[in-house]
């Protein structure tokens, strides 16, 4: 089975939703995660703090620099993710649909590179 990253993309320029909406969203995404576990698809899930909490470690000219904030200047940032095991991309996309509906945000589906470099 291949592994896929289902990455939640949040628009950090949009106003934060009310606390009740966030609780409802977390309940919906928790149900999808439970469904993945029951199906034997789930590998790992994680939510991330906003991009202002990041530190970028960048190599250059034999030295390392560290800067606060995201590497890319964009309003959409990675907000969380699932790592799942699926037979194929179609199955991963089916889970991504459920995730997108649950969290109300775009989901990027990206396969992991396997040992043979596929």
N, C-alpha and C positions, 0 to 999 in steps of 0.2 A: 504494500500500500504506500502511496505517496503521502507526504505531509504538505499541508497548505497553511499559510498565514492568512487569517482574515483580519485585516487591519481596519479599525474604526477611524474614520476621518472626521474631525470636528472643526468647525469654523470658529476660531478663537476671537474673531472680530464681532461675532454676534453676542447679544446680551445673554447672560447666564439665565437658564430657565429657573422657574420657581422651585423651591425645595421639594414640594409635593410631586411635581413633574419628574424631578430627578429620581425620587424614591420609586415612582411608578416605572420609570425606565429601567432602573436597576432590578426591579422585580421581574420585568419582562425578559431582560437579558439573562437573569438567573435561571428562568424557566428554560430558555434555549440551551444554556450550558448544561442543565440537568438532563435535557433531552439528548444532547450530544453524549453525555456520560452513559446514559442508558443504552444508546446505540453503539457504544464502543468506539466512537469517533474522536472523542475529546482527548487531547494531550495536555494542554495547558491554557490558562486564560489569565489576563492581567490588565488592569487599568493603569493609566499613567497620569501623573500630575501635569498641569499645563506646561507649555514649552518654556515659560519664563523660569522654570525650575531646572532647566537643563544646563549642562556645561559641555562645551564642545572641545574635544582634545584633537588638535590638528598638527600633523607633521609637516615640516617644511625646512629645507636646507639643513638637514641634520639636527634640527631642534624641534621642540614641541611647544606649541602655544595653547593656552587654555582660555576660552572666552565664555562668558555667560550667554545664555539664550540659544535659540535654535540655529542650526547651520543654514537652513534655507529661509529666506525672507518670504513667507507666504502666510495667508490667514488660515489655511487649513493645515492642521497638525495631527499627528498620530495621537489618538486619545486612549486607545486600548487595543487589545487584540485577543484572538483565539488562535491556538495552534491545533490543527485537527489532522486525522488520518482518514483518507478517502481512497476509494478505488480509482477515481478519475476526476477530472476537472468538473464535469457535469454534477457530480455528487457534491463537490466543494461549493459550487455555485448555488446549489439548492440550499445548503446550510447558510451561505452568505445572504440569501434572500430572507431567511428567517431572522438572521442577525440584524439586517438593515431595518426590517419592520420593528423588531424589538427595541432597538436603540434609537431609531429615527435619524440615522446618520448614514452617509455613504460607507460602503465596505469595499476595500481593495482586497482582491484575492490574488495571492502570489504563491506559486509552488516553490517548495524548497528544492534546491539542487540535490539530486541523488548521487550515490557513490559512482555511478557511471557517467555523471556529468550531463544528464538529461535536463 
